[in-house]
Amino acid sequence: MKKFLERLNACKGDMSVSAFARFLEINQKTLDMYMKGQRKPSVELVVTVCTKCNRSADWLLGLASNCTENSQERMNWKARAIFSEKKLERVNRALGHALKGFEELQEAVK
């Protein structure tokens, strides 16, 4: 379990727990319990972390040590890039809704 916690933290990198939870698309409180060792990892969590962070289950569970500093750094950049892309998509959707509301307001004023 100790290796899993270390490697989950390595996947998190410098992201906050809330940002990492959003990146993994899981509940922040649930992730926090995993990060504190208060909850054992489910198969679904392992699959999610491995898929989103481009890591093997063997590595995440501490059965393999196939992660160098450079590959870990690249993985953290990839995770941040994907997270930023998702944030940008949400901002674009919000701007689209705001623009639509503005256009409706303009029509109402005419």
DSSP file (Angstrom, degrees, kcal/mol; ACC not computed):
  #  RESIDUE AA STRUCTURE BP1 BP2  ACC     N-H-->O    O-->H-N    N-H-->O    O-->H-N    TCO  KAPPA ALPHA  PHI   PSI    X-CA   Y-CA   Z-CA
    1    1 A M     >        0   0    0      0, 0.0     4,-2.3     0, 0.0     5,-0.2   0.000 360.0 360.0 360.0 -34.2    0.0    0.0    0.0
    2    2 A K  H  >  +     0   0    0      1,-0.2     4,-2.4     2,-0.2     5,-0.2   0.919 360.0  48.7 -61.4 -44.4    2.9    2.3    0.8
    3    3 A K  H  > S+     0   0    0      1,-0.2     4,-2.7     2,-0.2     5,-0.2   0.909 109.3  53.5 -62.4 -41.7    4.2    2.1   -2.8
    4    4 A F  H  > S+     0   0    0     57,-0.3     4,-2.8     1,-0.2     5,-0.2   0.931 109.7  47.8 -58.5 -46.0    0.8    2.8   -4.2
    5    5 A L  H  X S+     0   0    0     -4,-2.3     4,-2.2     1,-0.2    -1,-0.2   0.913 112.4  49.1 -62.6 -42.8    0.5    5.9   -2.1
    6    6 A E  H  X S+     0   0    0     -4,-2.4     4,-1.9     1,-0.2    -1,-0.2   0.922 115.4  43.6 -60.9 -43.8    4.0    7.1   -3.2
    7    7 A R  H  X S+     0   0    0     -4,-2.7     4,-2.2    53,-0.3    -2,-0.2   0.837 110.0  54.3 -75.9 -32.6    3.2    6.5   -6.8
    8    8 A L  H  X S+     0   0    0     -4,-2.8     4,-1.9    -5,-0.2    -1,-0.2   0.914 110.8  48.0 -63.5 -41.4   -0.3    8.0   -6.7
    9    9 A N  H  X S+     0   0    0     -4,-2.2     4,-1.7    -5,-0.2    -2,-0.2   0.877 108.7  53.9 -64.5 -37.6    1.4   11.1   -5.2
   10   10 A A  H  < S+     0   0    0     -4,-1.9    -2,-0.2     1,-0.2    -1,-0.2   0.898 108.5  49.3 -63.5 -39.5    4.0   11.0   -8.0
   11   11 A C  H  < S+     0   0    0     -4,-2.2    -1,-0.2     1,-0.2    -2,-0.2   0.875 108.1  54.3 -65.8 -36.3    1.2   10.9  -10.6
   12   12 A K  H >< S+     0   0    0     -4,-1.9     3,-2.1     1,-0.2    -1,-0.2   0.844  84.1 171.6 -65.8 -33.6   -0.4   13.9   -8.8
   13   13 A G  T 3<  -     0   0    0     -4,-1.7    -1,-0.2     1,-0.3    -2,-0.1  -0.347  67.3 -23.2  59.7-133.1    2.8   15.8   -9.2
   14   14 A D  T 3  S+     0   0    0     -3,-0.1    -1,-0.3    -4,-0.1     2,-0.1   0.289 107.0 116.4 -96.6  11.3    2.4   19.5   -8.1
   15   15 A M  S <  S-     0   0    0     -3,-2.1     2,-0.1     1,-0.1    -3,-0.0  -0.457  71.1-111.9 -72.1 150.5   -1.4   19.5   -8.8
   16   16 A S     >  -     0   0    0     -2,-0.1     4,-2.7     1,-0.1     5,-0.2  -0.351  29.5-107.9 -71.8 164.6   -3.6   20.1   -5.8
   17   17 A V  H  > S+     0   0    0      1,-0.2     4,-2.6     2,-0.2     5,-0.2   0.904 121.8  50.9 -62.2 -40.0   -5.8   17.2   -4.7
   18   18 A S  H  > S+     0   0    0      2,-0.2     4,-2.2     1,-0.2    -1,-0.2   0.907 111.7  46.4 -65.9 -40.1   -8.9   19.0   -6.0
   19   19 A A  H  > S+     0   0    0      2,-0.2     4,-2.4     1,-0.2    -2,-0.2   0.905 113.5  49.1 -67.2 -40.5   -7.2   19.5   -9.4
   20   20 A F  H  X S+     0   0    0     -4,-2.7     4,-2.6     2,-0.2    -2,-0.2   0.894 109.9  51.9 -65.8 -39.6   -6.0   15.9   -9.5
   21   21 A A  H  X>S+     0   0    0     -4,-2.6     5,-2.3     2,-0.2     4,-1.1   0.919 111.1  47.3 -62.6 -43.5   -9.5   14.7   -8.6
   22   22 A R  H  <5S+     0   0    0     -4,-2.2    -2,-0.2     3,-0.2    -1,-0.2   0.910 111.4  51.7 -63.5 -41.1  -11.0   16.8  -11.5
   23   23 A F  H  <5S+     0   0    0     -4,-2.4    -2,-0.2     1,-0.2    -1,-0.2   0.911 115.2  40.8 -60.5 -43.3   -8.3   15.4  -13.8
   24   24 A L  H  <5S-     0   0    0     -4,-2.6    -1,-0.2    -5,-0.1    -2,-0.2   0.614 109.5-127.9 -79.6 -12.1   -9.1   11.9  -12.8
   25   25 A E  T  <5 +     0   0    0     -4,-1.1     2,-0.3     1,-0.3    -3,-0.2   0.921  67.0 121.5  61.9  46.8  -12.9   12.7  -12.9
   26   26 A I  S   <S-     0   0    0     -5,-2.3    -1,-0.3    -6,-0.1    -2,-0.1  -0.900  73.0 -79.4-131.4 164.7  -13.5   11.3   -9.4
   27   27 A N     >  -     0   0    0     -2,-0.3     4,-2.4     1,-0.1     5,-0.2  -0.365  33.9-135.5 -64.6 137.0  -14.8   12.8   -6.2
   28   28 A Q  H  > S+     0   0    0      1,-0.2     4,-2.7     2,-0.2     5,-0.2   0.892 104.1  51.6 -63.5 -41.0  -12.2   14.9   -4.3
   29   29 A K  H  > S+     0   0    0      2,-0.2     4,-1.9     1,-0.2    -1,-0.2   0.895 110.1  49.9 -64.5 -38.7  -13.2   13.4   -0.9
   30   30 A T  H  > S+     0   0    0      2,-0.2     4,-1.9     1,-0.2    -2,-0.2   0.942 112.1  47.0 -63.5 -47.5  -12.8    9.9   -2.3
   31   31 A L  H  X S+     0   0    0     -4,-2.4     4,-3.0     1,-0.2    -2,-0.2   0.906 109.0  55.4 -60.7 -41.3   -9.4   10.8   -3.8
   32   32 A D  H  X S+     0   0    0     -4,-2.7     4,-1.7     1,-0.2     6,-0.2   0.888 106.0  51.4 -59.6 -39.7   -8.3   12.4   -0.5
   33   33 A M  H  <>S+     0   0    0     -4,-1.9     5,-2.3     2,-0.2     6,-1.0   0.895 111.8  46.9 -65.2 -39.1   -9.2    9.1    1.3
   34   34 A Y  H ><5S+     0   0    0     -4,-1.9     3,-1.3     4,-0.2    -2,-0.2   0.930 110.9  52.0 -64.2 -44.7   -7.0    7.2   -1.1
   35   35 A M  H 3<5S+     0   0    0     -4,-3.0    -2,-0.2     1,-0.3    -1,-0.2   0.790 111.5  46.9 -65.2 -28.0   -4.2    9.7   -0.8
   36   36 A K  T 3<5S-     0   0    0     -4,-1.7    -1,-0.3    -5,-0.2    -2,-0.2   0.446 114.1-115.8 -91.6  -1.5   -4.2    9.4    3.0
   37   37 A G  T < 5S+     0   0    0     -3,-1.3    -3,-0.2    -4,-0.3    -2,-0.1   0.667  82.6 122.2  76.2  15.9   -4.3    5.6    2.9
   38   38 A Q  S   <S+     0   0    0     -5,-2.3     2,-0.4    -6,-0.2    -4,-0.2   0.569  72.7  40.6 -85.5  -9.8   -7.8    5.6    4.5
   39   39 A R  S    S-     0   0    0     -6,-1.0    -2,-0.2    -5,-0.1    -1,-0.1  -1.000  83.1-124.3-140.5 136.3   -9.2    3.6    1.6
   40   40 A K        -     0   0    0     -2,-0.4     2,-0.1     1,-0.1    -6,-0.1  -0.577  41.7 -98.7 -79.5 143.3   -7.8    0.8   -0.4
   41   41 A P        -     0   0    0      0, 0.0     2,-0.2     0, 0.0    -1,-0.1  -0.368  34.5-140.2 -66.6 134.8   -7.6    1.4   -4.2
   42   42 A S     >  -     0   0    0      1,-0.1     4,-2.2    -2,-0.1     5,-0.2  -0.471  24.7-111.3 -84.1 163.3  -10.4   -0.1   -6.2
   43   43 A V  H  > S+     0   0    0      1,-0.2     4,-2.7     2,-0.2     5,-0.2   0.901 120.2  56.2 -59.8 -40.1   -9.8   -1.7   -9.6
   44   44 A E  H  > S+     0   0    0      1,-0.2     4,-2.5     2,-0.2    -1,-0.2   0.898 106.9  48.5 -60.8 -41.1  -11.7    1.2  -11.2
   45   45 A L  H  > S+     0   0    0      2,-0.2     4,-3.0     1,-0.2     5,-0.3   0.936 111.1  50.0 -64.8 -45.5   -9.3    3.7   -9.5
   46   46 A V  H  X S+     0   0    0     -4,-2.2     4,-2.6     1,-0.2     5,-0.2   0.931 112.8  46.7 -58.9 -46.1   -6.2    1.8  -10.7
   47   47 A V  H  X S+     0   0    0     -4,-2.7     4,-2.6     2,-0.2     5,-0.2   0.920 113.6  49.1 -62.4 -43.7   -7.5    1.7  -14.2
   48   48 A T  H  X S+     0   0    0     -4,-2.5     4,-3.0    -5,-0.2     5,-0.3   0.943 113.7  44.7 -61.5 -49.4   -8.4    5.4  -14.2
   49   49 A V  H  X S+     0   0    0     -4,-3.0     4,-2.5     1,-0.2     6,-0.2   0.928 115.2  48.2 -62.7 -44.9   -5.1    6.5  -12.8
   50   50 A C  H  X>S+     0   0    0     -4,-2.6     5,-1.6    -5,-0.3     4,-0.6   0.911 116.1  43.7 -62.9 -41.9   -3.2    4.2  -15.2
   51   51 A T  H  <5S+     0   0    0     -4,-2.6     3,-0.5    -5,-0.2    -2,-0.2   0.947 119.1  40.5 -68.6 -49.5   -5.2    5.4  -18.2
   52   52 A K  H  <5S+     0   0    0     -4,-3.0    -2,-0.2     1,-0.2    -1,-0.2   0.835 123.4  39.1 -70.7 -33.0   -5.2    9.1  -17.4
   53   53 A C  H  <5S-     0   0    0     -4,-2.5    -1,-0.2    -5,-0.3    -2,-0.2   0.372 104.6-123.2-101.5   4.0   -1.5    9.2  -16.3
   54   54 A N  T  <5 +     0   0    0     -4,-0.6     2,-0.3    -3,-0.5    -3,-0.2   0.918  65.6 133.5  55.8  49.1   -0.1    6.8  -18.9
   55   55 A R      < -     0   0    0     -5,-1.6     2,-0.2    -6,-0.2    -1,-0.2  -0.870  57.0-111.9-124.4 157.5    1.3    4.5  -16.3
   56   56 A S     >  -     0   0    0     -2,-0.3     4,-2.5     1,-0.1     5,-0.2  -0.589  21.3-125.2 -86.1 153.7    1.2    0.7  -16.0
   57   57 A A  H  > S+     0   0    0     -2,-0.2     4,-2.6     1,-0.2     6,-0.3   0.867 112.4  58.9 -63.8 -36.1   -0.8   -1.0  -13.2
   58   58 A D  H  4>S+     0   0    0      2,-0.2     5,-3.1     1,-0.2     6,-1.2   0.924 109.2  43.3 -58.3 -44.4    2.4   -2.8  -12.2
   59   59 A W  H >45S+     0   0    0      4,-0.2     3,-1.4     3,-0.2    -2,-0.2   0.949 113.6  50.1 -66.4 -48.1    4.2    0.5  -11.7
   60   60 A L  H 3<5S+     0   0    0     -4,-2.5   -53,-0.3     1,-0.3    -2,-0.2   0.868 113.0  46.7 -60.1 -37.9    1.3    2.1   -9.8
   61   61 A L  T 3<5S-     0   0    0     -4,-2.6   -57,-0.3    -5,-0.2    -1,-0.3   0.456 119.0-109.2 -86.0  -0.7    1.0   -0.9   -7.5
   62   62 A G  T < 5S+     0   0    0     -3,-1.4    -3,-0.2    -4,-0.4    -2,-0.1   0.670  87.3 117.5  85.2  17.0    4.7   -1.0   -6.8
   63   63 A L  S   <S+     0   0    0     -5,-3.1     2,-0.3    -6,-0.3    -4,-0.2   0.580  78.1  28.9 -91.9 -11.1    5.4   -4.2   -8.8
   64   64 A A        -     0   0    0     -6,-1.2    -2,-0.2    -5,-0.1    -1,-0.1  -0.979  60.1-149.7-144.9 154.7    7.7   -2.6  -11.3
   65   65 A S        +     0   0    0     -2,-0.3    -6,-0.1     1,-0.1    -5,-0.0  -0.384  46.6 136.6-121.5  54.6   10.0    0.4  -11.3
   66   66 A N        +     0   0    0    -10,-0.0     2,-0.6     2,-0.0    -1,-0.1  -0.009  41.5  99.5 -92.5  31.1    9.7    1.4  -14.9
   67   67 A C        -     0   0    0     -8,-0.1     2,-0.2     4,-0.0   -12,-0.0  -0.941  50.2-170.2-123.6 113.6    9.5    5.2  -14.3
   68   68 A T     >  -     0   0    0     -2,-0.6     4,-2.4     1,-0.1     5,-0.2  -0.499  39.7-104.8 -90.4 167.4   12.5    7.4  -14.6
   69   69 A E  H  > S+     0   0    0      1,-0.2     4,-2.5     2,-0.2     5,-0.2   0.908 121.1  50.6 -57.5 -42.7   12.6   11.0  -13.5
   70   70 A N  H  > S+     0   0    0      1,-0.2     4,-2.4     2,-0.2    -1,-0.2   0.921 111.4  45.7 -65.6 -43.7   12.4   12.2  -17.1
   71   71 A S  H  > S+     0   0    0      1,-0.2     4,-2.2     2,-0.2    -1,-0.2   0.873 112.8  52.1 -68.4 -33.7    9.4   10.0  -17.9
   72   72 A Q  H  X S+     0   0    0     -4,-2.4     4,-2.3     2,-0.2    -2,-0.2   0.917 109.7  49.0 -64.9 -42.5    7.7   11.1  -14.7
   73   73 A E  H  X S+     0   0    0     -4,-2.5     4,-2.1     2,-0.2    -2,-0.2   0.915 111.4  49.1 -63.5 -42.9    8.2   14.7  -15.5
   74   74 A R  H  X S+     0   0    0     -4,-2.4     4,-2.4     1,-0.2    -1,-0.2   0.896 110.2  51.9 -62.2 -39.7    6.8   14.2  -19.0
   75   75 A M  H  X S+     0   0    0     -4,-2.2     4,-2.7     1,-0.2    -2,-0.2   0.900 108.3  50.6 -64.7 -40.9    3.8   12.4  -17.5
   76   76 A N  H  X S+     0   0    0     -4,-2.3     4,-2.4     2,-0.2    -1,-0.2   0.899 110.7  49.2 -64.2 -39.6    3.2   15.3  -15.1
   77   77 A W  H  X S+     0   0    0     -4,-2.1     4,-2.5     2,-0.2    -2,-0.2   0.909 111.1  50.0 -64.5 -40.8    3.3   17.8  -18.0
   78   78 A K  H  X S+     0   0    0     -4,-2.4     4,-2.6     2,-0.2     5,-0.2   0.930 110.4  49.8 -62.7 -44.8    0.9   15.6  -20.0
   79   79 A A  H  X S+     0   0    0     -4,-2.7     4,-2.5     1,-0.2    -2,-0.2   0.921 112.6  46.8 -60.3 -44.7   -1.5   15.4  -17.0
   80   80 A R  H  X S+     0   0    0     -4,-2.4     4,-2.8     2,-0.2    -1,-0.2   0.887 111.6  51.8 -65.6 -37.6   -1.4   19.2  -16.6
   81   81 A A  H  X S+     0   0    0     -4,-2.5     4,-2.3     2,-0.2    -2,-0.2   0.922 111.5  45.9 -65.3 -43.5   -1.9   19.8  -20.3
   82   82 A I  H  X S+     0   0    0     -4,-2.6     4,-2.1     2,-0.2    -2,-0.2   0.921 114.0  49.2 -65.0 -42.8   -5.0   17.5  -20.4
   83   83 A F  H  X S+     0   0    0     -4,-2.5     4,-2.1    -5,-0.2    -2,-0.2   0.919 112.0  48.6 -62.2 -43.8   -6.3   19.2  -17.3
   84   84 A S  H  X S+     0   0    0     -4,-2.8     4,-2.5     1,-0.2    -1,-0.2   0.883 108.9  53.7 -63.5 -38.9   -5.8   22.6  -18.8
   85   85 A E  H  X S+     0   0    0     -4,-2.3     4,-2.1     2,-0.2    -1,-0.2   0.901 108.9  48.7 -62.9 -41.0   -7.4   21.6  -22.0
   86   86 A K  H  X S+     0   0    0     -4,-2.1     4,-1.9     2,-0.2    -2,-0.2   0.890 110.7  50.8 -66.5 -39.1  -10.5   20.4  -20.1
   87   87 A K  H  X S+     0   0    0     -4,-2.1     4,-2.3     1,-0.2    -2,-0.2   0.919 109.5  51.0 -62.7 -42.6  -10.6   23.7  -18.2
   88   88 A L  H  X S+     0   0    0     -4,-2.5     4,-2.7     1,-0.2    -2,-0.2   0.886 107.1  53.4 -63.2 -39.5  -10.4   25.6  -21.5
   89   89 A E  H  X S+     0   0    0     -4,-2.1     4,-2.2     2,-0.2    -1,-0.2   0.910 109.5  48.6 -61.2 -42.0  -13.3   23.6  -22.9
   90   90 A R  H  X S+     0   0    0     -4,-1.9     4,-2.3     2,-0.2    -2,-0.2   0.902 111.8  49.4 -64.7 -40.9  -15.4   24.5  -19.8
   91   91 A V  H  X S+     0   0    0     -4,-2.3     4,-2.7     2,-0.2    -2,-0.2   0.920 110.4  50.6 -64.0 -43.3  -14.5   28.2  -20.2
   92   92 A N  H  X S+     0   0    0     -4,-2.7     4,-2.2     2,-0.2    -2,-0.2   0.900 110.3  49.4 -61.9 -40.9  -15.4   28.1  -23.9
   93   93 A R  H  X S+     0   0    0     -4,-2.2     4,-2.2     2,-0.2    -1,-0.2   0.925 111.8  48.9 -62.9 -43.3  -18.8   26.5  -23.1
   94   94 A A  H  X S+     0   0    0     -4,-2.3     4,-2.5     1,-0.2    -2,-0.2   0.905 110.9  49.8 -63.8 -41.5  -19.4   29.2  -20.5
   95   95 A L  H  X S+     0   0    0     -4,-2.7     4,-2.8     2,-0.2    -1,-0.2   0.888 108.8  53.3 -64.6 -38.1  -18.4   32.0  -22.9
   96   96 A G  H  X S+     0   0    0     -4,-2.2     4,-2.2     2,-0.2    -2,-0.2   0.912 110.4  46.7 -61.7 -43.0  -20.8   30.5  -25.5
   97   97 A H  H  X S+     0   0    0     -4,-2.2     4,-2.4     2,-0.2    -2,-0.2   0.907 112.8  49.7 -65.3 -41.4  -23.6   30.6  -23.1
   98   98 A A  H  X S+     0   0    0     -4,-2.5     4,-2.4     2,-0.2    -2,-0.2   0.913 110.9  49.6 -63.9 -42.4  -22.8   34.1  -22.1
   99   99 A L  H  X S+     0   0    0     -4,-2.8     4,-2.6     2,-0.2    -2,-0.2   0.908 110.2  50.4 -63.4 -42.3  -22.6   35.2  -25.7
  100  100 A K  H  X S+     0   0    0     -4,-2.2     4,-2.3     1,-0.2    -1,-0.2   0.917 111.3  48.9 -61.6 -43.4  -26.0   33.6  -26.4
  101  101 A G  H  X S+     0   0    0     -4,-2.4     4,-2.1     2,-0.2    -2,-0.2   0.889 110.9  50.5 -63.2 -39.2  -27.5   35.4  -23.4
  102  102 A F  H  X S+     0   0    0     -4,-2.4     4,-2.5     2,-0.2    -2,-0.2   0.914 110.0  49.6 -64.7 -43.3  -26.0   38.7  -24.6
  103  103 A E  H  X S+     0   0    0     -4,-2.6     4,-2.1     1,-0.2    -2,-0.2   0.890 110.9  49.7 -64.2 -39.0  -27.4   38.2  -28.1
  104  104 A E  H  X S+     0   0    0     -4,-2.3     4,-2.0     2,-0.2    -1,-0.2   0.882 110.3  51.3 -65.7 -37.8  -30.9   37.4  -26.6
  105  105 A L  H  X S+     0   0    0     -4,-2.1     4,-1.9     2,-0.2    -2,-0.2   0.908 108.1  51.5 -64.8 -42.3  -30.6   40.5  -24.5
  106  106 A Q  H  X S+     0   0    0     -4,-2.5     4,-1.5     1,-0.2    -2,-0.2   0.912 110.0  49.7 -60.2 -42.9  -29.8   42.6  -27.5
  107  107 A E  H  < S+     0   0    0     -4,-2.1    -1,-0.2     1,-0.2    -2,-0.2   0.892 109.9  51.0 -63.6 -39.3  -32.8   41.3  -29.3
  108  108 A A  H  < S+     0   0    0     -4,-2.0    -1,-0.2     1,-0.2    -2,-0.2   0.853 108.9  51.5 -67.4 -34.2  -35.0   42.1  -26.4
  109  109 A V  H  <        0   0    0     -4,-1.9    -1,-0.2     1,-0.2    -2,-0.2   0.815 360.0 360.0 -73.2 -30.8  -33.8   45.6  -26.2
  110  110 A K     <        0   0    0     -4,-1.5    -1,-0.2    -5,-0.2    -2,-0.2   0.503 360.0 360.0 -63.5 360.0  -34.4   46.3  -29.9
